[in-house]
Amino acid sequence: MKNEWYKLGPSDPVGGLTVVRIGVALIILMHPLHGFAHMEDIPRFGEYLSALGYPMGLQLAWMVLLIQTAASLALIIDRWVIPACLVHIVVVCFGLVHVHMQNGWYVVGPGQGGMEWGFILLVCLFGVLWAYWPRSAKAPA
């Protein structure tokens, strides 16, 4: 093989995808784990959701925490990856719209608390979703 490493395709796309899948799951899992470690924050999260106009804010807050936990664990164990990605995409989009969009783009630097980190999570989740999405078999030529 020539020493043209810059022209090569991925030598281990499955391993690379595994790193992204587990990494995103662990990052997102930190949100519900923080909630479970600080139970006093969950009612405040519910009040925030109610203030946004969502019904049953406290129940919705618990549902979000439980779904994030289950979906993250599913990604870590490589099971139910498609539904796990889909629910994480929905939750991250709601977070971007309701929390981060008002703070602009940057998480740190020219701004603070913005959308860039959530956008990176979405890109990773869509990449994992794309890789796991079933494709129909090609007809023989």
mmCIF file of the C-alpha atoms, coordinates in Angstrom:
data_MODEL
# 
_entry.id   MODEL 
# 
loop_
_atom_site.group_PDB 
_atom_site.id 
_atom_site.type_symbol 
_atom_site.label_atom_id 
_atom_site.label_alt_id 
_atom_site.label_comp_id 
_atom_site.label_asym_id 
_atom_site.label_entity_id 
_atom_site.label_seq_id 
_atom_site.pdbx_PDB_ins_code 
_atom_site.Cartn_x 
_atom_site.Cartn_y 
_atom_site.Cartn_z 
_atom_site.occupancy 
_atom_site.B_iso_or_equiv 
_atom_site.pdbx_formal_charge 
_atom_site.auth_seq_id 
_atom_site.auth_comp_id 
_atom_site.auth_asym_id 
_atom_site.auth_atom_id 
_atom_site.pdbx_PDB_model_num 
ATOM 1   C CA . MET A 1 1   ? 0.000   0.000  0.000   1.00 0.00 ? 1   MET A CA 1 
ATOM 2   C CA . LYS A 1 2   ? 1.283   3.428  -0.894  1.00 0.00 ? 2   LYS A CA 1 
ATOM 3   C CA . ASN A 1 3   ? 1.854   5.971  1.806   1.00 0.00 ? 3   ASN A CA 1 
ATOM 4   C CA . GLU A 1 4   ? -1.194  7.994  0.802   1.00 0.00 ? 4   GLU A CA 1 
ATOM 5   C CA . TRP A 1 5   ? -3.095  7.870  4.095   1.00 0.00 ? 5   TRP A CA 1 
ATOM 6   C CA . TYR A 1 6   ? -4.880  11.092 3.204   1.00 0.00 ? 6   TYR A CA 1 
ATOM 7   C CA . LYS A 1 7   ? -6.664  9.375  0.309   1.00 0.00 ? 7   LYS A CA 1 
ATOM 8   C CA . LEU A 1 8   ? -7.859  6.297  2.170   1.00 0.00 ? 8   LEU A CA 1 
ATOM 9   C CA . GLY A 1 9   ? -11.449 5.671  3.209   1.00 0.00 ? 9   GLY A CA 1 
ATOM 10  C CA . PRO A 1 10  ? -12.268 4.575  6.733   1.00 0.00 ? 10  PRO A CA 1 
ATOM 11  C CA . SER A 1 11  ? -10.545 1.354  7.724   1.00 0.00 ? 11  SER A CA 1 
ATOM 12  C CA . ASP A 1 12  ? -12.991 0.665  10.562  1.00 0.00 ? 12  ASP A CA 1 
ATOM 13  C CA . PRO A 1 13  ? -16.319 2.442  9.981   1.00 0.00 ? 13  PRO A CA 1 
ATOM 14  C CA . VAL A 1 14  ? -18.141 0.147  12.416  1.00 0.00 ? 14  VAL A CA 1 
ATOM 15  C CA . GLY A 1 15  ? -15.673 0.933  15.199  1.00 0.00 ? 15  GLY A CA 1 
ATOM 16  C CA . GLY A 1 16  ? -15.903 4.653  14.476  1.00 0.00 ? 16  GLY A CA 1 
ATOM 17  C CA . LEU A 1 17  ? -19.686 4.528  14.504  1.00 0.00 ? 17  LEU A CA 1 
ATOM 18  C CA . THR A 1 18  ? -19.590 2.617  17.784  1.00 0.00 ? 18  THR A CA 1 
ATOM 19  C CA . VAL A 1 19  ? -17.511 5.382  19.373  1.00 0.00 ? 19  VAL A CA 1 
ATOM 20  C CA . VAL A 1 20  ? -20.001 8.028  18.197  1.00 0.00 ? 20  VAL A CA 1 
ATOM 21  C CA . ARG A 1 21  ? -23.060 5.973  19.267  1.00 0.00 ? 21  ARG A CA 1 
ATOM 22  C CA . ILE A 1 22  ? -21.747 5.301  22.770  1.00 0.00 ? 22  ILE A CA 1 
ATOM 23  C CA . GLY A 1 23  ? -20.250 8.777  23.190  1.00 0.00 ? 23  GLY A CA 1 
ATOM 24  C CA . VAL A 1 24  ? -23.501 10.535 22.322  1.00 0.00 ? 24  VAL A CA 1 
ATOM 25  C CA . ALA A 1 25  ? -25.421 8.174  24.597  1.00 0.00 ? 25  ALA A CA 1 
ATOM 26  C CA . LEU A 1 26  ? -23.119 8.949  27.537  1.00 0.00 ? 26  LEU A CA 1 
ATOM 27  C CA . ILE A 1 27  ? -23.295 12.706 26.931  1.00 0.00 ? 27  ILE A CA 1 
ATOM 28  C CA . ILE A 1 28  ? -27.096 12.686 26.828  1.00 0.00 ? 28  ILE A CA 1 
ATOM 29  C CA . LEU A 1 29  ? -27.308 10.265 29.770  1.00 0.00 ? 29  LEU A CA 1 
ATOM 30  C CA . MET A 1 30  ? -25.673 12.900 31.980  1.00 0.00 ? 30  MET A CA 1 
ATOM 31  C CA . HIS A 1 31  ? -28.875 14.991 31.839  1.00 0.00 ? 31  HIS A CA 1 
ATOM 32  C CA . PRO A 1 32  ? -31.230 12.465 33.455  1.00 0.00 ? 32  PRO A CA 1 
ATOM 33  C CA . LEU A 1 33  ? -28.528 11.221 35.827  1.00 0.00 ? 33  LEU A CA 1 
ATOM 34  C CA . HIS A 1 34  ? -28.108 14.787 37.079  1.00 0.00 ? 34  HIS A CA 1 
ATOM 35  C CA . GLY A 1 35  ? -31.879 14.965 37.520  1.00 0.00 ? 35  GLY A CA 1 
ATOM 36  C CA . PHE A 1 36  ? -31.939 11.731 39.513  1.00 0.00 ? 36  PHE A CA 1 
ATOM 37  C CA . ALA A 1 37  ? -29.050 12.946 41.689  1.00 0.00 ? 37  ALA A CA 1 
ATOM 38  C CA . HIS A 1 38  ? -30.794 16.302 42.270  1.00 0.00 ? 38  HIS A CA 1 
ATOM 39  C CA . MET A 1 39  ? -34.439 15.352 42.645  1.00 0.00 ? 39  MET A CA 1 
ATOM 40  C CA . GLU A 1 40  ? -35.337 18.877 43.757  1.00 0.00 ? 40  GLU A CA 1 
ATOM 41  C CA . ASP A 1 41  ? -34.666 20.054 40.194  1.00 0.00 ? 41  ASP A CA 1 
ATOM 42  C CA . ILE A 1 42  ? -37.284 17.778 38.616  1.00 0.00 ? 42  ILE A CA 1 
ATOM 43  C CA . PRO A 1 43  ? -40.317 19.739 39.887  1.00 0.00 ? 43  PRO A CA 1 
ATOM 44  C CA . ARG A 1 44  ? -38.641 22.948 38.674  1.00 0.00 ? 44  ARG A CA 1 
ATOM 45  C CA . PHE A 1 45  ? -38.157 21.341 35.266  1.00 0.00 ? 45  PHE A CA 1 
ATOM 46  C CA . GLY A 1 46  ? -41.849 20.424 35.320  1.00 0.00 ? 46  GLY A CA 1 
ATOM 47  C CA . GLU A 1 47  ? -42.819 23.999 36.215  1.00 0.00 ? 47  GLU A CA 1 
ATOM 48  C CA . TYR A 1 48  ? -40.664 25.269 33.354  1.00 0.00 ? 48  TYR A CA 1 
ATOM 49  C CA . LEU A 1 49  ? -42.419 22.918 30.910  1.00 0.00 ? 49  LEU A CA 1 
ATOM 50  C CA . SER A 1 50  ? -45.821 24.021 32.235  1.00 0.00 ? 50  SER A CA 1 
ATOM 51  C CA . ALA A 1 51  ? -44.800 27.668 31.835  1.00 0.00 ? 51  ALA A CA 1 
ATOM 52  C CA . LEU A 1 52  ? -44.014 26.906 28.190  1.00 0.00 ? 52  LEU A CA 1 
ATOM 53  C CA . GLY A 1 53  ? -47.601 25.714 27.799  1.00 0.00 ? 53  GLY A CA 1 
ATOM 54  C CA . TYR A 1 54  ? -47.092 21.958 27.968  1.00 0.00 ? 54  TYR A CA 1 
ATOM 55  C CA . PRO A 1 55  ? -49.746 20.092 29.970  1.00 0.00 ? 55  PRO A CA 1 
ATOM 56  C CA . MET A 1 56  ? -48.800 18.041 33.032  1.00 0.00 ? 56  MET A CA 1 
ATOM 57  C CA . GLY A 1 57  ? -45.335 19.569 33.324  1.00 0.00 ? 57  GLY A CA 1 
ATOM 58  C CA . LEU A 1 58  ? -44.108 17.413 36.199  1.00 0.00 ? 58  LEU A CA 1 
ATOM 59  C CA . GLN A 1 59  ? -45.236 14.194 34.529  1.00 0.00 ? 59  GLN A CA 1 
ATOM 60  C CA . LEU A 1 60  ? -43.685 15.337 31.255  1.00 0.00 ? 60  LEU A CA 1 
ATOM 61  C CA . ALA A 1 61  ? -40.416 16.138 33.046  1.00 0.00 ? 61  ALA A CA 1 
ATOM 62  C CA . TRP A 1 62  ? -40.316 12.627 34.502  1.00 0.00 ? 62  TRP A CA 1 
ATOM 63  C CA . MET A 1 63  ? -41.177 11.142 31.123  1.00 0.00 ? 63  MET A CA 1 
ATOM 64  C CA . VAL A 1 64  ? -38.316 13.045 29.451  1.00 0.00 ? 64  VAL A CA 1 
ATOM 65  C CA . LEU A 1 65  ? -35.839 11.865 32.104  1.00 0.00 ? 65  LEU A CA 1 
ATOM 66  C CA . LEU A 1 66  ? -36.971 8.247  31.875  1.00 0.00 ? 66  LEU A CA 1 
ATOM 67  C CA . ILE A 1 67  ? -37.011 8.242  28.065  1.00 0.00 ? 67  ILE A CA 1 
ATOM 68  C CA . GLN A 1 68  ? -33.554 9.834  27.898  1.00 0.00 ? 68  GLN A CA 1 
ATOM 69  C CA . THR A 1 69  ? -32.259 7.200  30.296  1.00 0.00 ? 69  THR A CA 1 
ATOM 70  C CA . ALA A 1 70  ? -33.827 4.275  28.431  1.00 0.00 ? 70  ALA A CA 1 
ATOM 71  C CA . ALA A 1 71  ? -32.799 5.575  24.999  1.00 0.00 ? 71  ALA A CA 1 
ATOM 72  C CA . SER A 1 72  ? -29.220 6.218  26.136  1.00 0.00 ? 72  SER A CA 1 
ATOM 73  C CA . LEU A 1 73  ? -28.933 2.735  27.617  1.00 0.00 ? 73  LEU A CA 1 
ATOM 74  C CA . ALA A 1 74  ? -30.375 1.288  24.395  1.00 0.00 ? 74  ALA A CA 1 
ATOM 75  C CA . LEU A 1 75  ? -27.679 3.064  22.379  1.00 0.00 ? 75  LEU A CA 1 
ATOM 76  C CA . ILE A 1 76  ? -24.959 1.862  24.744  1.00 0.00 ? 76  ILE A CA 1 
ATOM 77  C CA . ILE A 1 77  ? -26.042 -1.797 24.471  1.00 0.00 ? 77  ILE A CA 1 
ATOM 78  C CA . ASP A 1 78  ? -26.640 -1.449 20.711  1.00 0.00 ? 78  ASP A CA 1 
ATOM 79  C CA . ARG A 1 79  ? -30.334 -2.385 20.847  1.00 0.00 ? 79  ARG A CA 1 
ATOM 80  C CA . TRP A 1 80  ? -33.382 -0.454 19.596  1.00 0.00 ? 80  TRP A CA 1 
ATOM 81  C CA . VAL A 1 81  ? -30.990 2.067  18.080  1.00 0.00 ? 81  VAL A CA 1 
ATOM 82  C CA . ILE A 1 82  ? -33.469 3.584  15.604  1.00 0.00 ? 82  ILE A CA 1 
ATOM 83  C CA . PRO A 1 83  ? -36.195 4.425  18.170  1.00 0.00 ? 83  PRO A CA 1 
ATOM 84  C CA . ALA A 1 84  ? -33.515 5.573  20.634  1.00 0.00 ? 84  ALA A CA 1 
ATOM 85  C CA . CYS A 1 85  ? -32.083 7.985  18.064  1.00 0.00 ? 85  CYS A CA 1 
ATOM 86  C CA . LEU A 1 86  ? -35.548 9.236  17.129  1.00 0.00 ? 86  LEU A CA 1 
ATOM 87  C CA . VAL A 1 87  ? -36.578 10.060 20.707  1.00 0.00 ? 87  VAL A CA 1 
ATOM 88  C CA . HIS A 1 88  ? -33.230 11.702 21.422  1.00 0.00 ? 88  HIS A CA 1 
ATOM 89  C CA . ILE A 1 89  ? -33.594 13.784 18.252  1.00 0.00 ? 89  ILE A CA 1 
ATOM 90  C CA . VAL A 1 90  ? -37.033 14.982 19.406  1.00 0.00 ? 90  VAL A CA 1 
ATOM 91  C CA . VAL A 1 91  ? -35.790 15.857 22.918  1.00 0.00 ? 91  VAL A CA 1 
ATOM 92  C CA . VAL A 1 92  ? -32.667 17.627 21.627  1.00 0.00 ? 92  VAL A CA 1 
ATOM 93  C CA . CYS A 1 93  ? -34.756 19.622 19.125  1.00 0.00 ? 93  CYS A CA 1 
ATOM 94  C CA . PHE A 1 94  ? -37.115 20.752 21.888  1.00 0.00 ? 94  PHE A CA 1 
ATOM 95  C CA . GLY A 1 95  ? -34.110 21.764 23.992  1.00 0.00 ? 95  GLY A CA 1 
ATOM 96  C CA . LEU A 1 96  ? -32.654 23.722 21.103  1.00 0.00 ? 96  LEU A CA 1 
ATOM 97  C CA . VAL A 1 97  ? -35.927 25.541 20.441  1.00 0.00 ? 97  VAL A CA 1 
ATOM 98  C CA . HIS A 1 98  ? -36.923 26.257 24.045  1.00 0.00 ? 98  HIS A CA 1 
ATOM 99  C CA . VAL A 1 99  ? -33.561 26.785 25.748  1.00 0.00 ? 99  VAL A CA 1 
ATOM 100 C CA . HIS A 1 100 ? -30.595 27.275 23.452  1.00 0.00 ? 100 HIS A CA 1 
ATOM 101 C CA . MET A 1 101 ? -31.901 29.137 20.386  1.00 0.00 ? 101 MET A CA 1 
ATOM 102 C CA . GLN A 1 102 ? -32.480 32.314 22.383  1.00 0.00 ? 102 GLN A CA 1 
ATOM 103 C CA . ASN A 1 103 ? -28.779 32.273 23.319  1.00 0.00 ? 103 ASN A CA 1 
ATOM 104 C CA . GLY A 1 104 ? -27.529 32.242 19.744  1.00 0.00 ? 104 GLY A CA 1 
ATOM 105 C CA . TRP A 1 105 ? -25.122 29.785 18.190  1.00 0.00 ? 105 TRP A CA 1 
ATOM 106 C CA . TYR A 1 106 ? -22.094 29.529 20.477  1.00 0.00 ? 106 TYR A CA 1 
ATOM 107 C CA . VAL A 1 107 ? -21.906 27.492 23.662  1.00 0.00 ? 107 VAL A CA 1 
ATOM 108 C CA . VAL A 1 108 ? -18.821 29.430 24.776  1.00 0.00 ? 108 VAL A CA 1 
ATOM 109 C CA . GLY A 1 109 ? -16.730 32.119 23.152  1.00 0.00 ? 109 GLY A CA 1 
ATOM 110 C CA . PRO A 1 110 ? -18.622 34.874 21.338  1.00 0.00 ? 110 PRO A CA 1 
ATOM 111 C CA . GLY A 1 111 ? -21.810 33.757 23.108  1.00 0.00 ? 111 GLY A CA 1 
ATOM 112 C CA . GLN A 1 112 ? -22.884 31.417 25.855  1.00 0.00 ? 112 GLN A CA 1 
ATOM 113 C CA . GLY A 1 113 ? -25.461 28.660 26.154  1.00 0.00 ? 113 GLY A CA 1 
ATOM 114 C CA . GLY A 1 114 ? -26.153 28.556 22.422  1.00 0.00 ? 114 GLY A CA 1 
ATOM 115 C CA . MET A 1 115 ? -27.109 25.862 19.950  1.00 0.00 ? 115 MET A CA 1 
ATOM 116 C CA . GLU A 1 116 ? -23.788 24.544 18.639  1.00 0.00 ? 116 GLU A CA 1 
ATOM 117 C CA . TRP A 1 117 ? -23.448 21.644 21.097  1.00 0.00 ? 117 TRP A CA 1 
ATOM 118 C CA . GLY A 1 118 ? -27.042 20.518 20.530  1.00 0.00 ? 118 GLY A CA 1 
ATOM 119 C CA . PHE A 1 119 ? -26.471 20.762 16.792  1.00 0.00 ? 119 PHE A CA 1 
ATOM 120 C CA . ILE A 1 120 ? -23.403 18.512 17.067  1.00 0.00 ? 120 ILE A CA 1 
ATOM 121 C CA . LEU A 1 121 ? -25.482 16.001 19.051  1.00 0.00 ? 121 LEU A CA 1 
ATOM 122 C CA . LEU A 1 122 ? -28.159 16.089 16.344  1.00 0.00 ? 122 LEU A CA 1 
ATOM 123 C CA . VAL A 1 123 ? -25.603 15.515 13.590  1.00 0.00 ? 123 VAL A CA 1 
ATOM 124 C CA . CYS A 1 124 ? -24.198 12.522 15.475  1.00 0.00 ? 124 CYS A CA 1 
ATOM 125 C CA . LEU A 1 125 ? -27.673 11.120 16.167  1.00 0.00 ? 125 LEU A CA 1 
ATOM 126 C CA . PHE A 1 126 ? -28.679 11.518 12.514  1.00 0.00 ? 126 PHE A CA 1 
ATOM 127 C CA . GLY A 1 127 ? -25.426 9.828  11.464  1.00 0.00 ? 127 GLY A CA 1 
ATOM 128 C CA . VAL A 1 128 ? -26.096 6.851  13.731  1.00 0.00 ? 128 VAL A CA 1 
ATOM 129 C CA . LEU A 1 129 ? -29.740 6.756  12.594  1.00 0.00 ? 129 LEU A CA 1 
ATOM 130 C CA . TRP A 1 130 ? -28.646 6.782  8.949   1.00 0.00 ? 130 TRP A CA 1 
ATOM 131 C CA . ALA A 1 131 ? -26.183 3.938  9.542   1.00 0.00 ? 131 ALA A CA 1 
ATOM 132 C CA . TYR A 1 132 ? -28.812 1.770  11.263  1.00 0.00 ? 132 TYR A CA 1 
ATOM 133 C CA . TRP A 1 133 ? -31.762 2.636  8.996   1.00 0.00 ? 133 TRP A CA 1 
ATOM 134 C CA . PRO A 1 134 ? -32.854 -0.481 7.099   1.00 0.00 ? 134 PRO A CA 1 
ATOM 135 C CA . ARG A 1 135 ? -32.261 -0.460 3.379   1.00 0.00 ? 135 ARG A CA 1 
ATOM 136 C CA . SER A 1 136 ? -33.911 -2.670 0.834   1.00 0.00 ? 136 SER A CA 1 
ATOM 137 C CA . ALA A 1 137 ? -31.616 -5.202 -0.797  1.00 0.00 ? 137 ALA A CA 1 
ATOM 138 C CA . LYS A 1 138 ? -30.536 -4.365 -4.313  1.00 0.00 ? 138 LYS A CA 1 
ATOM 139 C CA . ALA A 1 139 ? -31.885 -6.597 -7.047  1.00 0.00 ? 139 ALA A CA 1 
ATOM 140 C CA . PRO A 1 140 ? -29.258 -8.768 -8.741  1.00 0.00 ? 140 PRO A CA 1 
ATOM 141 C CA . ALA A 1 141 ? -27.894 -7.236 -11.928 1.00 0.00 ? 141 ALA A CA 1 
# 
